[in-house]
Amino acid sequence: MKHRILVVDDDRATRHLLRKVLLAAGFRVAVASDGSAALKSLRTRRAHLILLDVWMPKMTGLEVLAQLKKRKSKARVIVVTSDDTPATLLKAVRDQAVEYIRKPIQPAALLQIVHRVLKTPASTSPIAILSAKPEWVELEVPCTREAAGRLHEFMTHLDTDLAPEVREAVGYAFRELLLNAVEWGGRLDPSRRVRISYLRARRMVLYRITDPGPGFKLEELSHAAIAHPADRPIDHMTIREEKGLRPGGFGLLMVRAKVDELIYNERRNEVVFVKYLD
């Protein structure tokens, strides 16, 4: 059965473009010009995926998200907007949007995201946001690669004002440490959660990541490159494959080089990294 996608946007040209691209890709497509019309449409016809603009008359996309959450809708939502302010993004994550696409929309990028979202199993353990202040974000993420990847995409947008090299360094460090916590401490168990704090000050960015595991010593991580002698640099790759972990293993070494401070607690199940901005 073809997936049915509902496009919700008050801009007629955008609706036409999205509908045309999705129809050409083989999807069934319905459109709505505002949030109220979207909710009315969903009462009679189910959508597998919703492409949802944020700022619309009568009812905003964020209000639609809140209503869908109350209804326990199974439709996945991709937020499509030019508003990438932290407050908007965090509200979208809190109400379970699964992806974010910034306008103007590139058809190839749109289809790539749509296909990825529809192929990914729906999460039964959503990301929980405990604090949504742009300068202090605190949340818990289930220990799955899908949830970690989705969170990384959203968190990257919080630092769009940073210099490109700083943003790349912060994003890389966060991704590697988060995935290490999800895979090692959380054992890829969706019922376990990693706690994350993000603090943004005028002169620094700070992340604190706590996994639910018993802690570890870096030299005991058999799946990490740092635990293997220089003359046998790829032994960890075999171990990672046996454990079902993602390819790689040099991530923790690279993190040290990309941030200014990297501090572990005594149990080594909690890590803080800092990147100074001047």
Long-range contacts (C-beta under 8 A, 24 or more apart in sequence): 2-26, 2-27, 2-28, 3-27, 3-28, 3-48, 3-49, 3-118, 4-28, 4-29, 4-30, 4-45, 4-46, 4-47, 4-48, 4-49, 5-29, 5-30, 5-47, 5-48, 5-49, 5-50, 5-51, 5-114, 6-30, 6-31, 6-32, 6-38, 6-41, 6-42, 6-47, 6-49, 6-50, 6-51, 6-75, 7-31, 7-32, 7-51, 8-32, 8-33, 8-34, 8-35, 8-37, 8-38, 8-50, 8-51, 8-52, 8-53, 8-56, 8-61, 8-64, 9-33, 9-51, 9-53, 9-56, 9-80, 10-34, 10-53, 10-56, 10-57, 11-53, 14-53, 14-80, 14-103, 14-105, 17-105, 17-107, 18-51, 18-80, 18-105, 18-110, 21-107, 21-110, 21-111, 22-111, 22-114, 25-111, 25-114, 27-114, 34-58, 34-59, 35-59, 35-60, 35-61, 35-63, 35-64, 38-64, 39-64, 39-67, 42-68, 42-73, 42-75, 46-75, 47-75, 48-75, 48-76, 48-118, 49-75, 49-76, 49-77, 49-78, 49-114, 49-117, 49-118, 50-75, 50-76, 50-77, 50-78, 51-78, 51-80, 51-101, 51-114, 52-77, 52-78, 52-79, 52-80, 52-97, 53-80, 53-81, 54-79, 54-81, 54-83, 54-88, 54-92, 55-81, 55-83, 62-88, 62-91, 62-92, 62-95, 65-91, 65-92, 65-95, 65-96, 65-97, 66-95, 68-95, 68-96, 69-95, 69-96, 74-122, 76-117, 76-118, 76-122, 78-113, 78-114, 78-117, 80-105, 84-157, 84-160, 85-134, 86-134, 86-137, 86-157, 86-158, 87-132, 87-134, 89-154, 89-157, 89-158, 90-129, 90-132, 90-134, 90-137, 90-154, 91-132, 92-154, 93-127, 93-129, 93-139, 93-151, 93-154, 94-129, 94-132, 96-126, 96-127, 98-150, 99-150, 99-153, 100-153, 100-154, 100-157, 120-146, 121-146, 123-147, 123-190, 124-190, 125-190, 125-191, 125-193, 127-151, 128-193, 134-158, 134-200, 135-199, 135-200, 135-201, 136-197, 136-198, 136-199, 136-200, 137-196, 137-197, 137-198, 138-195, 138-196, 138-197, 138-198, 139-195, 139-196, 140-193, 140-194, 140-195, 140-196, 141-178, 141-182, 141-193, 141-194, 141-196, 142-190, 142-191, 142-192, 142-193, 143-181, 143-182, 143-183, 143-185, 143-186, 143-187, 143-188, 143-189, 143-190, 143-191, 143-192, 143-193, 143-194, 143-211, 143-212, 144-182, 144-188, 144-190, 145-179, 145-182, 145-183, 145-188, 145-246, 147-182, 147-190, 148-175, 148-178, 148-179, 148-182, 148-194, 151-178, 151-196, 152-178, 155-198, 158-198, 158-200, 159-200, 159-205, 162-205, 162-277, 166-275, 166-277, 169-258, 169-259, 169-275, 170-205, 170-207, 170-258, 170-259, 170-275, 172-254, 172-255, 172-258, 173-207, 173-255, 173-258, 173-259, 173-273, 173-275, 174-207, 174-209, 174-273, 176-251, 176-252, 176-254, 176-255, 177-207, 177-209, 177-252, 177-255, 177-271, 177-273, 178-209, 179-246, 179-251, 180-211, 180-251, 180-252, 181-209, 181-210, 181-211, 181-213, 181-271, 182-211, 183-245, 183-246, 184-211, 184-213, 184-216, 184-221, 184-223, 185-211, 185-212, 185-213, 185-215, 185-216, 185-269, 186-211, 186-212, 186-213, 187-213, 188-244, 202-277, 203-276, 203-277, 203-278, 204-274, 204-275, 204-276, 204-277, 205-274, 205-275, 205-277, 206-272, 206-273, 206-274, 206-275, 207-272, 207-273, 208-270, 208-271, 208-272, 209-270, 209-271, 209-272, 210-269, 210-270, 211-269, 211-270, 212-269, 213-269, 214-267, 214-269, 215-265, 215-266, 215-267, 215-268, 215-269, 216-268, 216-269, 217-268, 218-252, 218-268, 221-252, 223-249, 224-249, 224-251, 224-252, 225-249, 225-250, 225-252, 225-253, 226-252, 226-253
